[in-house]
């Protein structure tokens, strides 16, 4: 499949995220993989998140949907998922920063492993000054992912990339 034509849809719910929102959006704008759309659901924010989003509203790759009331993360994600057009859907939270090569690495992995439905990435934990304070590792082999499922999810939600058609079936 042609990389330039394969669209990745990134879905990001936000609620009162003004302190982190610019860094989160800028980390997507800085991705080395360029064929993406970012669907942001402003879930009834009462802080200055709406003003921050206005600064990004001229970017054609970013779709901003505003809910008048706070509906919650799950409802906002389902709302965003219905708007996706990409072959893959990636998750992002408003208080997270994606490594510049995140989408490219996940795309390459998914393309070279066609039987894989979803993947995640390892994480670093940062503080308010963007200093790394720790990391979180997740299982990497199919068997260790299966075993890990007995305890919790082997993929940290905001690092998820999945096949959109499968994700939509699961979430329906």
N, C-alpha and C positions, 0 to 999 in steps of 0.2 A: 504494500500500500504506500502511496506517495505521502511522505511526511508533510509536505506543504498543504495537502488537501485534508489530512486527518485532523478534525477539529476536536479539541478537548474543552469540555464545559466545566468550569469551576463554579461551584455553588458555595455561597458564603452568607449565612444569616448574621445579622448584627443587631445588638440591642445595647444602647448606651456604651458604645465602644470608642468614644472620641479620643481617648488617650492613646489608643493603639492602632486605630483604623488607617491613618496615612502609611504607617510602616507596613501593614499587612497588604494594602492595595499596591504600594510601590514595589513590594517583593514579587507580586504577580506581573506588574508592568516590566520588571527587570528579567523575566524568564528568558532563557536561551531558546526554548521552544516557543515559537511565535504564533502558531495558529490555535488560538484559544478564545473563548468568550468567558467573561466573568459575570455571573448573575448574583447580584447582591439583593438580599431581602432585608430592608430596614424594618425591623419588627417593632414598630411603635416607639422608637427611641425618643427620650425626653431631654437628652443632653444635646451637645452641638454636633452629633453625628450627621444630621441632615445637612448642615452647613458644609461639613467636610466633603460629603458625597457630591454636593453641587460642583465642587472643584474638579471632580472626575467625570461629570456628566457629559462632557463633550467628547470623551473617548468612545468611539464607535464599538469598541470591543467590550465595553462595560454596560450592562443593563441594570438599572436600579429600580427596584419595585418597593413602594412604601406601603406598609400596613398602618392603618390609623391606630390600631390597638396592638398591644403585645399578645401575640398568639402562641409564642413558645418556639423553641428550636425545631422540634419535630414538624410542626405545621409549616414553619417557614421553609425548612428543607424540602418538604414535599411540594410546596408551592414553586420553589426554584427548580426542582427536578422536572416538573411538568413543562418548563420553558427550555430545557436543554436541547441542543441540536447536535452535540458532539458524539463521536463514537465512544469516547470515554468520558466519565464524569469524575472530577476530582473534588475533594472536600477541602475547605479552608475555613478557619475561624478568624474572627476579626482581631483577635489578640495574638495571632501567630504570624511568623515570618517564614516564607518559603525560601529555601536555598535557591540561588539563581538557576541551577541545573535540575531542580526537582522534577519539573514536568518532562524534560527531555529524558532523564534517566528512567522515570516510570513509563513513559511512552515506549522507549526502546525495549524495556523489559517486557511490557505487555505484547508488543509486536513480535518479539522473539520467543514468546511462550504463549501460543494461541489458546492453549487449554486452560490457562490461568484466568480466573474471573476477576480477581482483585489483588491489589498489592498495596503495601504501605512502605514507609521509610523509617529509618532510625531517627531519633530526635535528640536535640540538645535543648536544655532548659535555660532560659535567659531571664534576667531580672529587669527591672524598670530602666536600667542604664544600658541595656543590651549586652550585659556581661554574662558569659556562660557560667552557670552555677551547677550544672550537672548534665547528665544524659540519661536516656532511657532506651534500652535495647529490647528488641522484639525477636521472636523466633524467625528463622530464615528458611528452614527446610519444610517441605509439606508435612512431614511427620511431626516435627516440633510445633508447627502451627496447629495441627489437629490436637495434639496433647495440651497445648496452651488453652484451647477452647474450653477445656474442662474447668478452667479457672476464670478466664476473662477473654476479651477479644485480643487476638494476636496482632491487630492493626489499630493503632491510635487513630481515632476518628478523623481528625484534621489532616492526616497524612494519606488518607485513602485515595486510590484511583481504581475505578472499576469499569467494566464494560457497561455502558449506559443501558442497553436493552435488558441485561440481567438485573441491574440495580433497580430499574423501574418495575420489573416483575416482582422482585422481593418486597419493594416498598408499596406495591398496590394493595 
